[in-house]
């Protein structure tokens, strides 16, 4: 095997080791994300197989802190198709998130402020580990969404005008 093909294989391995598994694009529209945090997630074997095959939905998910633990609620991970019903998992079960104690305490203090919530933003591979990126967000009002959309439209028009010259 030549050096060039060896380098290509290593580059492909790095890219596949850090690939996006699920994304919550609607969250960035509905919430203003103030801060992000990457956490681990406690999963069962059939959940890992389902997530790796792209069968996870973060859209309605949210996180709560109960008894000093960070818990992920309402995230749907479909049952694995090649496992029997006895070995499979409940799709909407509450999952524990893995973060350091001081990070959880910092989030708890910030969540006590009015209007802040924890939203799962994306589920991705980091090496062989499945990681979840959480966002500390504040809900947007309808007029905030409109202003944001106007700003994006103005930026697009400026870019297209600059490309013409």
Secondary structure by P-SEA (a helix, b strand, c coil): ccaaaaaaaaaaaaaaacccccccaaaaaaccccbbbbbbbbbcaaaaaaaaacccccccbbbbbcccbbbbccbbbccccccccccccccccbbbbbbcaaaaaaaaaaaaccbbbbbbcbbbbcccbbbbbbbbbbbbcaaaaaaaaaaaaaaaaaaaaaaac
